[in-house]
Amino acid sequence: MRKKFLFALLAVAVVGVGFWLGVRRAPGPAPAVSPPAPTEPPMPTSTVRQVDMKKQTYDITYVPSLDEYAIVVYGSPFEPARKEAERAFLQKLGVAPEQACRLKVTVSTPVFVNPEESKQTYGLSFCSP
């Protein structure tokens, strides 16, 4: 009888101490961790704003490492699609054609869209070479 009593007392003591330690060490509310601040995309090194336009007939992208704008024409026939892309380029930048002619701009088209015109790259059509 005495063994059972001591065993029961020991079991109660172990459970009680375990409970007491558990209550004392119960985790509180998790500390709030704020997400990292979003980083701003790098701005172009020139004074002109960044352009990134994608449409079915053209794609206009600023390439910071080259400080150059790339216009890829996906429309056919090439010349009307090129004119549309150039108009969008001027409108997006908010510059006059004379100002755009001072920028580095390359106009191209893939071979699968315009096989003949894809053999070279072009400048803006309204700029003198």
C-alpha positions as CSV (number, residue, x, y, z in Angstrom):
1,M,0.0,0.0,0.0
2,R,2.8,2.3,0.9
3,K,4.4,1.7,-2.6
4,K,1.2,2.6,-4.4
5,F,0.9,5.8,-2.3
6,L,4.5,6.8,-3.1
7,F,4.1,6.0,-6.7
8,A,0.9,8.1,-6.9
9,L,2.5,10.9,-5.0
10,L,5.5,10.8,-7.4
11,A,3.2,10.7,-10.5
12,V,1.2,13.7,-9.2
13,A,4.4,15.6,-8.4
14,V,5.9,14.9,-11.9
15,V,2.6,15.9,-13.6
16,G,2.3,19.0,-11.4
17,V,5.9,20.1,-12.0
18,G,5.5,19.5,-15.7
19,F,2.3,21.5,-15.8
20,W,3.9,24.3,-13.7
21,L,6.9,24.4,-16.0
22,G,4.7,24.3,-19.1
23,V,2.5,27.1,-17.9
24,R,5.5,29.2,-17.0
25,R,7.1,28.6,-20.3
26,A,4.0,28.8,-22.4
27,P,4.8,30.9,-25.4
28,G,3.3,34.3,-25.5
29,P,2.0,35.9,-28.7
30,A,4.5,35.6,-31.5
31,P,6.5,38.7,-32.1
32,A,5.3,40.7,-35.0
33,V,7.7,40.5,-37.9
34,S,7.2,43.1,-40.5
35,P,7.9,42.1,-44.1
36,P,10.9,43.6,-45.7
37,A,10.3,46.9,-47.4
38,P,9.8,46.5,-51.1
39,T,12.7,47.8,-53.2
40,E,12.0,50.3,-55.9
41,P,12.9,49.3,-59.4
42,P,16.0,51.0,-60.6
43,M,15.3,54.1,-62.6
44,P,17.0,54.7,-66.0
45,T,20.3,56.5,-65.8
46,S,19.1,59.1,-68.3
47,T,16.6,61.9,-67.5
48,V,13.9,60.0,-69.4
49,R,11.4,57.9,-67.5
50,Q,11.4,54.1,-67.9
51,V,9.1,52.6,-70.5
52,D,7.9,49.1,-70.5
53,M,5.0,48.5,-72.9
54,K,3.9,45.2,-74.2
55,K,1.2,44.9,-76.8
56,Q,0.4,42.4,-79.5
57,T,2.0,44.5,-82.2
58,Y,5.0,45.9,-80.4
59,D,7.2,45.7,-77.2
60,I,8.9,48.8,-75.9
61,T,11.6,48.3,-73.2
62,Y,14.3,50.5,-71.6
63,V,17.6,48.7,-71.2
64,P,19.5,50.4,-68.4
65,S,22.8,48.7,-68.9
66,L,22.9,50.1,-72.5
67,D,21.0,53.3,-71.7
68,E,18.9,52.5,-74.7
69,Y,15.3,51.9,-75.7
70,A,14.4,48.8,-77.7
71,I,11.3,48.7,-79.8
72,V,10.4,45.2,-81.1
73,V,7.7,45.2,-83.8
74,Y,5.5,42.1,-83.9
75,G,2.9,43.5,-86.3
76,S,2.8,42.9,-90.0
77,P,3.1,44.7,-92.4
78,F,6.1,46.2,-90.7
79,E,5.8,49.9,-91.5
80,P,2.3,50.5,-90.1
81,A,3.2,48.5,-87.0
82,R,6.4,50.4,-86.6
83,K,4.6,53.8,-86.9
84,E,2.1,52.7,-84.2
85,A,4.9,51.6,-81.9
86,E,6.8,54.9,-82.4
87,R,3.6,56.9,-81.7
88,A,3.1,54.9,-78.5
89,F,6.8,55.5,-77.6
90,L,6.5,59.3,-78.0
91,Q,3.2,59.3,-76.0
92,K,4.5,57.2,-73.2
93,L,7.6,59.3,-72.8
94,G,5.8,62.6,-73.3
95,V,8.4,63.9,-75.6
96,A,8.4,65.5,-79.0
97,P,9.9,63.7,-82.0
98,E,12.9,66.1,-82.0
99,Q,13.6,65.1,-78.3
100,A,13.2,61.4,-79.1
101,C,15.8,61.6,-81.8
102,R,18.4,62.5,-79.2
103,L,17.8,59.2,-77.4
104,K,19.3,55.9,-78.2
105,V,16.5,53.8,-79.7
106,T,16.7,50.6,-81.7
107,V,13.7,49.3,-83.7
108,S,13.7,45.7,-84.8
109,T,11.4,42.8,-85.8
110,P,11.7,39.0,-85.5
111,V,12.3,37.0,-88.6
112,F,9.2,34.9,-88.1
113,V,7.0,38.0,-88.3
114,N,8.8,40.1,-91.0
115,P,11.5,38.1,-92.7
116,E,12.8,40.9,-94.9
117,E,12.8,43.7,-92.3
118,S,14.4,41.4,-89.7
119,K,17.7,41.5,-91.5
120,Q,18.6,44.8,-90.0
121,T,17.9,47.1,-87.0
122,Y,16.4,50.6,-87.5
123,G,16.3,53.9,-85.7
124,L,13.1,56.0,-85.3
125,S,11.6,56.6,-88.7
126,F,11.1,60.3,-88.2
127,C,14.8,60.9,-87.3
128,S,17.5,61.6,-89.9
129,P,20.3,59.0,-90.0
